[in-house]
């Protein structure tokens, strides 16, 4: 009889198809087809390099199996299979040593704030992976507007019209954009992922459209393609993706949103959704938003018109006279943050530069300490309850 073994898998429901794990894996054990991203059990050596780079935690799945799931079967999945019953004793005896080593590696890989997430209990059920590489949706550009005053910092608001195609998207989900052309190996380019910045009923309510916030990156193949798109151009898109970084539908839920740059896209979607549906009457939203300067902060103009009693705004700048990061302002507003952390109705959302995670974690650690709490246990409990969400890149 085969000894049971541990197999590394990816949850196709949560995976946002950013392919970062595939690009990170040092031994090419991760691959994809039009549908899914999968791990080759014959190659994976549990090095864990792919764990911390995954923005969603969908990479952090393990099953004890007698026969590993083949690549072919993983490609066909819409959801992960449950752990099969292989007899507990066998599993215990065969895996103890591996488990200890893996637990140590996993703990190391999870040092950042990311990790396995759960959707908010009251979130609507998202649709996932409706359009993929082999069968993308064709959207038409309805508008392409500049969001920043600074000439050297081009951030754009792109509105895509889906016409008659169904494209059900929830706030917090992402969409893949396939740049035209081929890579150096003659293969079509992989889609690049962008958070949707419009609410579920569209940028313009009830016109089947979604908007994206895209920053032009120097030499960025896809960002330059998108930022240069003209009205009526056709764009191939995939998705929607993402099943956990979602808005609670419970109007009493309180949102603590922490973001930098284009990480504000989902926060805009959350705010618009609440503006449209709750007429401002909600548990409240508090945002810490970091940019280099006022002129590089996307939507600075429209944001200043959103009333503070709907969205409490802490806009901070890292390259103006007073240099501040989001975590500095959180610390300065320690009592405000502590009060939110104390409330079981609070949901935390962190989106933007990966680098900010460490600083934000430190700020939370100190604030929790001042409340006589331990941040790591508070955070892990919140994550399990679907109240703690991180998407960094
Ligand atoms: P800076 O680059 O001045 O160090 P953008 O994406 O538009 O550049 O905005 C990102 C913002 O996040 C900038 O203000 C940037 O500051 C800031 N930032 C960079 N690193 C960190 C970090 N480790 N923690 C928090 N904010 C950061």
Boltz pocket constraint, residues with backbone or C-beta under 6 A from the ligand:
constraints:
  - pocket:
      binder: B
      contacts: [[A, 260], [A, 261], [A, 262], [A, 290], [A, 291], [A, 292], [A, 293], [A, 296], [A, 316], [A, 317], [A, 318], [A, 319], [A, 324], [A, 325], [A, 326], [A, 327], [A, 353], [A, 355], [A, 356], [A, 357], [A, 359]]
      max_distance: 6.0
